[in-house]
Amino acid sequence: MVTGYSGHYDGSPAPGVLSQVAAAAITIAPGDVAATRTTFAAEPDIAAVIIEPTGAHFGRTPLAPSFLEFLRDETKARGIVLIFDEVVTGFRVAPGGAQGLFGIRPYLTTLGKIVAGGLPGGALAGSADIMEQIDFAASADAGAEKVGHQGTFNANPVSAAAGIEALSLIAETDVCERANEFGDNLRYCLNAVLAELSMPWAVYGEYSSFHLFANSKQRDLDPSAFEASAVEPDKLIRADPALLSSVRLAMLVGGVDLTPRFSGWASAAHGPDELEATEDAFRFAEQTLKTQ
């Protein structure tokens, strides 16, 4: 069962995914406790639940930690494997990832990006009874067939060295805290620009993330007091691609690049100069749009 993760899944088979595989996956709206309970009751053979613990795309559709607690209790009671996709959140929201911050431990965790110090690599972590199935010695001792574990970059020494250095910085310094603080300041400054220009949009997010709510329905809102969780997920992320493209191009003129959907995250390397440059580029972009 899928309740949201760092990629996407809408029930249709992507290129290379068998239709039978797609049909076996059940999608649930993020944070919908009633729908999740109903699905658990109707589908007693669910093997696993995978979710990005801050909400898909690093909180672009925010998720309350209470929903994670609910999933932890329900999956444990039913013998279902709870999987946290911490490819983005791992070592970013906090040194222990989202599970460390919220105090909720899944059975399995997928990790990527920073676990290899930005070089190619990833990791799977989990409880011993599951992980021992891919362990040569443990499988032999149990008289079980080892589950195959292929990977182009398995045991790559360069990725391993970069990962050790990155994880040491995360564990021993305040890089997570600094990145999250910059994210707070960035969202505040961009929303101040929107309020200054009377633009009915909002920049939201948590930790080091930022996302643009382009308010396609033209709701009456105050950017500084916007609550993303009060908007339905599909409406929260809905925006005119041409409009977002125009914003991005205008920001590029100001020397700042963003993702095509005006969504991303900051790092500890960002400081006052980057904050000022982003604020100036955003003001220029919004002023330009208003004159079109």
C-alpha positions, 0 to 999 in steps of 0.5 A, a space after each residue: 500500500 502506498 500513502 505517498 513517497 519521494 517519487 510518485 505513484 497514481 495507480 498507473 504503470 510507468 514505463 517498464 512496470 508491469 500492469 500486474 505489478 501496478 494493479 497490486 499496489 493500493 494508493 491511499 490519500 495521505 493522512 486519511 485515517 478512515 480510508 486506511 482503516 477501511 483498506 486494512 480491513 478489506 485487504 488482509 494480505 497487504 504486505 507493506 506500507 511505504 510512505 515519506 514521513 514528512 509527506 510526499 516530495 519532502 512535505 509538498 503535501 504535508 503529513 501530520 506525525 500523528 498519522 505516522 503513529 497511527 500507521 506504526 500501531 496498525 501495521 504492527 498489530 497486523 504484521 505489515 511491514 512499515 517502510 519509511 522512504 527517507 531518501 530525502 528526509 534521512 539526515 536532513 530533517 534531523 541527524 536521525 532522520 524523520 524517524 529519529 525526530 518523531 520517535 517512530 521506527 519503521 521496519 525498513 528504511 530506504 536511504 539515498 543521496 546524502 548517505 553516499 555523500 552526494 555520490 552514486 549510492 543508497 542504503 536499505 536499513 531495517 530490523 534484523 529479522 528482515 535484513 538477515 535474509 540478504 546476509 550470507 552468514 545469517 541465511 546459511 545459519 538459518 538454512 534459508 536461501 539468501 535473497 539476491 541483492 544486486 547493485 551497481 555501486 555495492 561496496 564502491 570505495 569512493 562512495 563509501 568514503 564520501 558517505 562516511 565524511 558526510 555522515 560524520 559532519 551531520 553527526 558531529 556538527 550543526 549542519 542540519 540545524 543551520 539548513 533548517 534555520 535557513 529554510 525558516 528564514 527563506 520561507 519568511 522572506 519570500 512570504 514577506 515579498 508576496 505580502 508586500 506585492 499583495 500577491 495571493 500566493 504562499 510559500 510553505 514547508 518545514 525544515 529546509 524545504 520550500 514549496 509554492 502554493 500558486 492559489 489557482 482557485 484565488 482563495 483569500 489568504 495571508 501568505 504569512 499565516 498560510 496553513 498548507 494542511 488546511 488545503 486538500 493535497 490535490 488542490 495544494 499542488 495544482 498550478 498552471 505549468 506555464 505560470 510556474 515556468 514563467 516564475 522560474 525563468 524570471 528567477 533565472 534572470 535574477 541568478 537563482 534556479 529552482 525546480 520547475 514546480 518551484 519546490 526545493 530545499 536549502 542546505 547549510 552552505 546557504 547563508 545571508 548572501 544567498 537569502 538576499 539574492 533569492 529574495 531579490 530574484 523572487 521580488 523581480 519575478 513577482 513584479 514582472 508577472 504582475 505587469 504582464 
